[in-house]
Amino acid sequence: MKGKRYTTEQKIRILREAEQAGATIIGVCQARGISEQTFHRWKREFGMMELDQAKQLKELQKENARLKRMLADEMLGKELLKEALEKKL
């Protein structure tokens, strides 16, 4: 069974909630319906990151994925041109 998907901002808010007011990790996890393993994975991924940093990270990841697709398309086009050139010779 798949669980709920949390946004990056929600994950960071949950991490901050666990840090504040002396709340226990187990209590926060039970209240939010997540496992301790998930909590610690989020903590390792986002650590002490602020919301604006997380948004910037997300934007950079999107741009990186777009650039990788563009590079793959260019490399494919280059290979097709090479094959066409070899067939002519």
ChimeraX attribute file (.defattr): number of C-alpha atoms within 10 A of each C-alpha:
attribute: neighborCount
match mode: 1-to-1
recipient: residues
	/A:1	3
	/A:2	4
	/A:3	7
	/A:4	8
	/A:5	8
	/A:6	10
	/A:7	9
	/A:8	16
	/A:9	14
	/A:10	12
	/A:11	18
	/A:12	22
	/A:13	14
	/A:14	19
	/A:15	22
	/A:16	16
	/A:17	15
	/A:18	18
	/A:19	13
	/A:20	9
	/A:21	8
	/A:22	8
	/A:23	11
	/A:24	12
	/A:25	18
	/A:26	14
	/A:27	12
	/A:28	19
	/A:29	18
	/A:30	11
	/A:31	9
	/A:32	10
	/A:33	11
	/A:34	14
	/A:35	14
	/A:36	15
	/A:37	10
	/A:38	12
	/A:39	19
	/A:40	14
	/A:41	12
	/A:42	16
	/A:43	17
	/A:44	10
	/A:45	11
	/A:46	17
	/A:47	13
	/A:48	12
	/A:49	14
	/A:50	14
	/A:51	16
	/A:52	10
	/A:53	12
	/A:54	15
	/A:55	13
	/A:56	12
	/A:57	14
	/A:58	13
	/A:59	12
	/A:60	12
	/A:61	12
	/A:62	12
	/A:63	12
	/A:64	12
	/A:65	12
	/A:66	12
	/A:67	12
	/A:68	12
	/A:69	12
	/A:70	12
	/A:71	12
	/A:72	12
	/A:73	12
	/A:74	12
	/A:75	12
	/A:76	12
	/A:77	12
	/A:78	12
	/A:79	12
	/A:80	12
	/A:81	12
	/A:82	11
	/A:83	11
	/A:84	11
	/A:85	10
	/A:86	9
	/A:87	8
	/A:88	6
	/A:89	5
